[in-house]
Amino acid sequence: MGTFIRKVKTASGATAVQIVCKDRGKVIHLTHIGSAHNIERLELLMSLARQQLRGSQQSLFPETDGSGSGISIKQSSSTVLYNALESQYIRLGFGKLRDTQFCQLCLARMVEPASKLDSLRVLADLGIDGLKFSEDRLYRCLRRIIEKDYRSIIAKLCFSRASTQGSGISLVLYDVTTLYFETQKEDDYRKPGLSKERRLEPQIIVGLLVDQSGFPLAVQSFEGNKAETKTILPVMETFKASHGLSDVTVVADAGMLSAGNLEALAAAGYYYIVGSRLNKIPYDIAEYQKTKELTDNQIVTKKTNLEGQRVIYQYQAKRAALDLRNIEKQIEKAKRIVSGTVTARKAKFLTVTTKNKHLNQVLIDKAYALAGIKGYVTNLNIPDEKIITYYHQLWQVEASFRMAKSDLRARPIFHHKRDSIEAHLTIVFGALAISRTIERCTDLSIKQFVKALRPIRSGIVTINGKDYSAKAEIPGEVKEILNKLSPT
């Protein structure tokens, strides 16, 4: 058995370098190192083949930079990943901004969310020369984002893109989140308020509008103490005016539900589907439950005092089973407090007086009566089942928020001025649009996409003091991912 390096001419006229293992004149294993069309490339492949053939075995004649076939890696970067991300940035039309630094900040946030200055390190790993993107250029870029209103331009490009996908934009999904700051000093923008993360620090409120697939259409921030219900109308009015829309249906969760809010939306010409809070047992449900049991997926509808508005109640057995389990857990917790087994003073079904603690049977009975029931308020005249289906698409905006807050780290922890915060949110907005595009094409999360492509490296190899470009070797499974990104 013998192993050796051989050079073979290919049909294209190139010279292929291979490591061949033979036993009794028969090839039992062959490793293809690469093909060369010039002497420099051939010399590189032969050196790599000799190094691979030798493996961990030490050479009898150690190689040095001055003689022999000394090989060293001078530079390596994830250019394949960068080029793939950049292609989607261009595909969305963001190249219209003509701002290379903005593009690079968006892509760096997708690869490894970090502070603005640390983004320079991420960009270096992606093959971006530090001289082309210095700290000064970074801060100049943040100023340009605000001065040239990049967010409005990106929003129009996103709208144009979403309009060509699926059923277009006749229905949009809206939700809000809070982003807090690790500072005790509030200002006119960062203010303490009702926090979804139950935090006391100053915060801002961010409203996000997406299409039915979760693709972002608009993002807008508000003062931290602004009521969530007062954010939806400004966002919708801006969205409607920006794109010249007439009929738009907006879907939002129960946090947006208030009589004044829905009246204002209707008066402004919007259709809406909003989750309903069930603080008491609806009369229609109570009357029905006196004589019959609700069946799985049963719908009960009632009209309200507002013209064209109705409330749809649906019972689901699966939701009821989950609700009943949670009710039992809460009752057990309250019982343990009453018996003195635990020292906690608060529980959902517990009533505490100056003299004693006891179970609140009224609340328990109401919870049992409402188990499995979900309400929806709408002024849209379409079948009830379709209203419910549209509402359940809200998970798309929740998924986009999760991506923005975890994968893209939307919280601008080190920013202090409003312009810097708004610039940061614009970068996250652009990164979210690119991420959602990649997810739609590849069926991979942005984390999975980056994890698959980032290890594919290209760079510069030094052999005997001479530099050679080394192209990335792309595995078959990565090629399949990249092919999915190509426009059809």
Buried (B, 14 or more C-beta within 10 A) or exposed (E): EEEEBEEEEEEEEBBBBBBBBBEEEEEEEEBEBBBBEEEBBBBBBBBBBBEEBEEEEEEEEEBEEEEEBBBEEEBBBBBBBBBBBBBBBEBBBBBEBEBBBBBBBBBBBBBBBBEBEEBBEBBBBBBBEEEEBEEEBBBEBBEBBBEBEBBEBBBBBBBEBBEEBEEEBEBBBBBBBBBBBEEEEBBEBBBBBBBBEEEEBBBBBBBBBBBBBBBBBBBBBBBBBBEBBBBBBEBBBBBBEBBEBEEBBBBBBBBBBBEEBBEBBBEEEBBBBBBBEBEEBBEEBEEBBEEEEBEEEBBBEEEEEEEEBBBBBBBBEEBBEEBBEEBEEBBEBBBBBBEEEEEEEEBBBBBBEEEEBEBBEEBBEBBEBBBBBBBBBBBBEEEBEEBBEBBEBBEBBBBBBEBBBEBBBBBBEEBEEBEBBBBBBBBBBBBBBBBBBBBEBBEBBBEBBBEBBBEBBBBBBBBBEEEBEBEBEBEEEBEEBBEBBEEE
